[in-house]
């Protein structure tokens, strides 16, 4: 496996941010990927997918090492990817990798349950302090959804 693409991708500042963090298509998208790999030899589609899968495993393992994780519970669609799970296991020898189902949190329902909790907190209003510099006073977390006309 050519590791040059793997080394080019984690240079992004996102990977150095402290948890909790989240992002999606607004940051990681096809033009981003093309820019990150600019100047490297082109990759076949299957090699690119293998590289991105390995990147996922490496970044998960790096976060686990940073926080001295001794047991990892996984959930979401990636848990059905045997290649990804094998790569994470190789990156984290000695760290048991378990499914969130064992905790009563069905892997496929993670996002639905998270939004239910967020909705509950929106209705019932427990304030939470957001990290500085975002806010200096407790705020009620709210979920807003744009309306769809038509």
NUMIMI-167495 format. One record per residue: y, z, x of N, C-alpha, C, O in turn; residue in one letter; residue number from 1. Coordinates in pm, whole numbers, always signed. Each point is the difference from the previous one (the first is absolute). Layout:
N
    n.c2    n.c3    n.c1   ca.c2   ca.c3   ca.c1    c.c2    c.c3    c.c1    o.c2    o.c3    o.c1  res    n
       Y       Z       X       Y       Z       X       Y       Z       X       Y       Z       X    A  NUM
...
// end
This chain:
150
    n.c2    n.c3    n.c1   ca.c2   ca.c3   ca.c1    c.c2    c.c3    c.c1    o.c2    o.c3    o.c1  res    n
    -119      +0     +85    +119      +0     -85    +124      +0     +89      +9     +78     +95    X    1
     +84    -164    -126    +126      -7     +72     +86    +118     -45     +32     +11    -118    X    2
      +6     +77    +209     +75    +120     -38    +151     -20      +6     +74     +91     -38    X    3
     -25    -205     +83    +145     -23      +8     +67     +16    -137    +102     +67      -9    X    4
    -156    -127     -98     +64     +20    -131      -2    +147     -42     +94     +49     -61    X    5
    -201     +19     +94     -11    +141     -37    +107     +83     +69     +49     +97     -57    X    6
     -13    -133    +179    +103     +73     +73    +140     -39     -45     +93     +80     +10    X    7
     -76    -202     -60    +132     -45     -44     +41     +66    -131    +118     +30     -19    X    8
    -210      -6     -71     +33     +48    -133     +47    +147      -4     +98     +27     -70    X    9
    -161     +67    +139     +45    +139     -13    +133     +32     +67     +43    +115      -2    X   10
     +24    -214     +61    +131     +24     +59    +106     +28    -106    +109     +47     +33    X   11
    -140     -74    -158     +95     +22    -108     +36    +148     -11     -87     +87     +11    X   12
    +214     -59     -34     +48    +139     -10     -67     +76    -114      -7    +123      +4    X   13
     -42    -193    -105     -65     +66    -113    -114     +91     +47     -18    +111     -51    X   14
     -58    -157    +148    -117     +76     +46     +40    +129     +72     -82     +91     +12    X   15
    +203     -83     +36     +46    +121     +69     +66    +101     -93     +30    +112     +41    X   16
      -7    -150    -167     +61     +92     -96     -95    +113     -32    -122     -17      +3    X   17
    +178    +131     -34     -80    +117     -38     -49     -14    -144     +64     -65     -83    X   18
    -176    +125     +55     -52      +5    -137     +84    +102     -78     +57     +91     +61    X   19
     -49    -103    -189     -60    -104     -82     +83    -128      +6    +122      +4     +10    X   20
    -192    -114     -17     +69    -129      +1     -82     -99     -82    -121     +15     -17    X   21
    +189    -114     -32     -67    -104     -75     +85    -126      +7    +122      +6     +15    X   22
    -185    -117     -27     +69    -128      -5     -94    -102     -59    -115     +31     -32    X   23
    +164    -151     +19     -81    -105     -58     +56    -136     +35     +43     -23    +113    X   24
     -43     -66    -211     +43    -138     +23    +147     -11     +40     +40    -100     +58    X   25
     +39    +201     -89    +140      -8     +38     +19      +5    +151    +105     -41     +51    X   26
    -203     +90     +20      +7      +8    +146    -104     -89     +67     +33     -80     +87    X   27
    -156     +94    -129    -110     -75     +60     -34    -118     -90     -59     +17    -107    X   28
     +97    -137    +150     -18    -121     -78     -28    -114     +99      +4     +20    +121    X   29
     -31    -138    -175     -39    -112     +86    +105     -34    +106     -37     -19    +115    X   30
    +167     +10    -149     +98     -28    +106      +2    +110    +108     +19     -30    +118    X   31
     -38    +156    -159      -7    +109     +97    -117     -24     +96     +15     +12    +122    X   32
    -131     -45    -178    -119     -22     +81     +19    -118     +95     -35      +7    +117    X   33
     +92    -114    -169     +24    -116     +86     +94     +36    +115     -22     -41    +114    X   34
    +127    +116    -143     +95     +42    +103     -68     +90    +104     +22     -15    +120    X   35
    -104    +110    -167     -68     +93     +91     -96     -72     +93     -20     +42    +114    X   36
     -40    -150    -162     -98     -72     +80     +59    -122     +71     -72     -74     +67    X   37
    +202     +55     -80     +66    -114     +62     -23      +2    +151     +15    +104     +64    X   38
     -48    -216      -9     -23     -11    +143    -144     +22     +41     -36     -26    +115    X   39
     -48     +74    -206    -142     +19     +30     -77    -123     -46     +45     -72     -89    X   40
    -160     +47    +148     -82    -113     -47     -35     +18    -148     -21    +113     -44    X   41
     +15    -221     -33     -34     +12    -142    -138     +60     -20     -91     -19     +81    X   42
     +78     +92    -190    -127     +63     -34     -63     -71    -119     +69     -45     -91    X   43
    -202     +36     +93     -72     -46    -119     +16    +108    -107     +23    +116     +32    X   44
     -35    -154    -158     +19     +94    -111     -91    +122     +13     +43    +113     -21    X   45
    -170    -138     +56     -94    +113     +10     +35     +93    +116     -23    +121      -8    X   46
     +79    -176    +116     +43     +84    +113    +123     +82     -37     +14    +115     +41    X   47
     +75    -175    -117    +119     +72     -46     -41    +115     -91     +52    +111     +14    X   48
    -144    -137    -107     -47    +108     -88     -69    +110     +78     +19    +118     -29    X   49
     -98    -155    +128     -66    +101     +83    +103     +82     +77     -15    +122     +14    X   50
    +120    -188     +35    +105     +70     +74     +75     +97     -91     +26    +113     +39    X   51
      +7    -157    -159     +72     +88     -93     -87    +116     -46     +50    +111     -21    X   52
    -179    -135      +5     -92    +108     -36      -7    +102    +113      +4    +121     -23    X   53
     -14    -170    +146      -3     +89    +117    +131     +76     +13      +0    +118     +33    X   54
    +112    -185     -58    +130     +67      +3      +3    +116     -99     +50    +108     +31    X   55
    -103    -130    -149      -7    +106    -101     -81    +118     +53     +44    +115     -10    X   56
    -160    -142     +65     -85    +107     +53     +69     +75    +114      -6    +123      +5    X   57
     +71    -195     +84     +66     +62    +115    +117     +87     -45     +19    +110     +51    X   58
     +61    -159    -146    +114     +79     -44     -43    +124     -79     +63    +105     +10    X   59
    -170    -117     -88     -54    +118     -69     -47    +102    +104     +30    +118     -11    X   60
    -104    -165    +111     -51     +91    +104    +113     +63     +80      -5    +119     +32    X   61
    +108    -197      +0    +114     +56     +73     +65    +114     -78     +32    +104     +57    X   62
     -13    -125    -188     +58    +106     -83     -90    +122      -3     +48    +114      +2    X   63
    -178    -136      -8     -95    +112      -1      +4     +77    +132      -6    +123      +0    X   64
     +16    -195    +110     +10     +66    +131    +129     +79     +10      -1    +113     +50    X   65
    +112    -170     -96    +130     +67      +6      -4    +132     -76     +57    +100     +45    X   66
    -124    -100    -159      -2    +119     -85    -128     +82     +17     -27     +90     -79    X   67
     -51    -121    +181    -122     +73     +32     -92     +16    -121     -49    +109     -30    X   68
     +27    -220     -38     -86      -1    -118    -144     +23     +42     -49     -62     +95    X   69
     -18    +151    -166    -141     +30     +31     -94     -54    -108    -122      +2     +19    X   70
    +177     -48    -130     -78     -57    -109     +94     -94     -75    +114     +36     -29    X   71
    -161    -156      -4     +84    -100     -64     -59     -40    -134    -115     -45      -7    X   72
    +195     +62     -99     -38     -47    -132     +70    -132     -25    +121     -10     +17    X   73
    -197     -91     -57     +55    -133     -21      -9     -35    -148     -86     +48     -73    X   74
    +180    -135     +31      -3     -47    -138     +69    -134      -7     +64     -44     +97    X   75
     -77     -21    -210     +63    -130     -19     -96    -113     +28    -117     +20     +33    X   76
    +170    -141     -46     -82    -119     +14     -63     -18    +136    -109     -56     +10    X   77
    +175    +105     +95     -54     -14    +135    -133     +70     +20     -75     -35     +91    X   78
     +44    +132    -175    -127     +71     +14    -119     -89     -31    -113     +31     +37    X   79
    +138    -143    -106    -109     -94     -31     -15    -105    +108     -84     -90     -12    X   80
    +163     +99    +117      -7     -95    +111     -85     +62    +111     +49     +83     +76    X   81
    -176    -123     -66     -89     +63     +98     +46     -22    +144     -23     +85     +85    X   82
     +87    -197     -58     +48     -27    +135    +112     +98     +36      +0     +59    +108    X   83
     +95     -40    -200    +109     +95     +24     -54    +141     +18     +41     +71     +92    X   84
    -131     -30    -179     -55    +136     +11     -74     +19    +132     +10    +107     +61    X   85
     -84    -208     -17     -71      +9    +129     +99      +9    +115     -21     +76     +95    X   86
    +131    -152    -103    +100      +4    +106     +67    +138      +7     +23     +52    +109    X   87
      +8      +5    -225     +62    +134      -2     -98    +101     +59     +40     +87     +78    X   88
    -166     -97    -113    -101     +92     +55      -6     -12    +153     -11    +101     +70    X   89
     +17    -224     -19      -3     -19    +146    +124     +58     +67      -8     +52    +111    X   90
    +123     -61    -178    +124     +52     +56      +6    +152      -7     +74     +63     +76    X   91
    -150      -3    -167      +4    +145     -21    -139     +63     +15     -51     +59     -94    X   92
     -10     -73    +213    -133     +60     +16      +8    +152     -18     +91     +66     +50    X   93
    -186     -14    -122      -4    +145     -21     +84     +47    -118      -3    +118     -34    X   94
     +78    -207     -28     +80     +36    -119     -73     -51    -123     -12    -121     -20    X   95
     -38    +213     -63     -69     -46    -122     +94     -80     -88    +114     +39     -24    X   96
    -163    -152     -24     +75     -89     -88     -64     +11    -138    -115     -40     -19    X   97
    +190     +94     -76     -55     +25    -133     +88     -67    -106    +118     -26     +23    X   98
    -177      +0    -137     +73     -62    -111     +68    +106     -84     -53    +110     -18    X   99
    +171    -143     -34     +73     +94     -85     -78     +33    -127     +29    +101     -65    X  100
    -126    -183     +29     -84     +28    -116     -65    +138     +12     -22     +68    -100    X  101
      -9     -27    +223     -62    +131     +23     +93    +114     -40     -45    +112     -23    X  102
    +176    -140     +16     +97    +101     -39     +35      -9    -149     +84     +75     -49    X  103
    -150    -167     -21     +31     -21    -140    +112    -100     -23     +48     -12    -113    X  104
      -6     -59    +216    +103    -103     -11     -67    -136     +20     -22     -42    +113    X  105
     -10     -26    -224     -66    -130     +14     +85     -96     +83    +119     -18     -25    X  106
    -182     -42    +122     +69     -90     +91     +75    -110     -73    +113     -34     +37    X  107
    -174     -22    -141     +64    -110     -73    +115     +48     -86     +80     -82     -45    X  108
     -69    +211     +20    +103     +53     -90    +116     +64     +75     +87     +62     -62    X  109
     -84     -75    +193    +102     +70     +80    +142     -33     -46     +78     +91     -25    X  110
     -44    -218     +14    +135     -37     -37     +32     +41    -144    +110     +48     -27    X  111
    -204     -65     -63     +23     +39    -139     +27    +150     -10     +90     +42     -72    X  112
    -168     +37    +145     +20    +145      -3    +132     +40     +67     +67     +92     -46    X  113
     -30    -161    +153    +127     +31     +67    +117     -28     -95     +94     +79      -6    X  114
     -99    -190     -67    +107     -29     -94      +0     +98    -117    +106     +32     -53    X  115
    -224     +15     +12      -6    +101    -106     +68    +129     +46     +75     +62     -75    X  116
    -102     -21    +198     +65    +120     +54    +151     -21      +9     +77     +89     -37    X  117
     -35    -204     +87    +142     -31      +9     +65      +2    -139    +111     +50     -16    X  118
    -179    -105     -82     +50      +2    -137     +12    +141     -53    +100     +35     -64    X  119
    -202     +47     +89      +3    +140     -42    +119     +72     +62     +73     +72     -67    X  120
     -54     -93    +197    +112     +66     +68    +134     -51     -52     +97     +75      -5    X  121
     -90    -202     -32    +124     -55     -56     +32     +67    -132    +115     +37     -25    X  122
    -215     -20     -60     +22     +60    -132     +28    +149     +12     +88     +53     -69    X  123
    -162     +15    +154     +11    +146      +8     +97     +50    +106     +31    +119      +5    X  124
     +16    -208     +79    +113     +26     +86      -6     +96    +116    +105     +50     +39    X  125
    -219     -19     +19      +9     +85    +119     +76     -72    +111     -35    -112     +37    X  126
    +136    +175     +14     +79     -62    +107     -74      +9    +132     -72     +96     +25    X  127
     +90    -196     +57     -59      -4    +134    +108     -40     +97     +85     -84     -31    X  128
     -86    +142    +147     +98     -35    +102     -47    -127     +70    -113      -8     +49    X  129
    +202     -89     -44     -29    -123     +72     +41     +18    +145     +93     +75     +28    X  130
    -159    -144     +64     +33     +20    +141    +142     -46     +32     +46    -102     -51    X  131
     +22    +178    +136    +133     -41     +47     -17    -127     +80    -105     -15     +63    X  132
    +196     -76     -61    +132      +3     -63      +1     -52    -142    +107     -23     -56    X  133
    -225      +3      -5      -5     -57    -135     +75     +91     -98     +81     -49     -78    X  134
    -107    +178     +82     +66     +92     -91      +3    +138     +63     -89     +35     +77    X  135
    +189     +40    -109     +11    +135     +54     -23    +105    -105      -5    +119     +31    X  136
      -9    -160    -156     -22     +94    -109    -124     -43     -77     -36    -117      +1    X  137
     -31    +212     -69    -116     -38     -81     +36    -104    -104    +109      +2     -56    X  138
    -201     -94     +31     +19    -107     -97    -124      -8     -87    -110     +34     +43    X  139
    +129     -78    -166    -114     -28     -86     -43    -143     +30     +79     -93      -8    X  140
    -206     +79     +41     -52    -133     +30     -18     -76    -130     -55     +54     -96    X  141
    +101    -175     +91      -9     -81    -121     -66    -133     +31     +19     -58    +107    X  142
     -97     +11    -202     -60    -132      +9     +80     -90     -94     +15     +32    -118    X  143
     +35    -141    +168     +71     -94     -85     -73    -133      +3     -46     -44    +105    X  144
     +36     -18    -218     -63    -130     -11     +99     -95     -64     +57     +32    -104    X  145
     -35    -149    +164     +91     -95     -63     -58     -49    -131    -122     -15     -14    X  146
    +210     -11     -82     -49     -54    -127     -19    -150     +14     +65     -67     +80    X  147
    -155     +17    -158     -29    -142      +1     +49     -57    -132     -48     +38    -107    X  148
    +144    -128    +114     +52     -65    -121     -94    -113     -42     -63     -66     +83    X  149
     +55     +46    -212     -77    -114     -47    -101     +44     -92     -77     -82     -51    X  150
// end
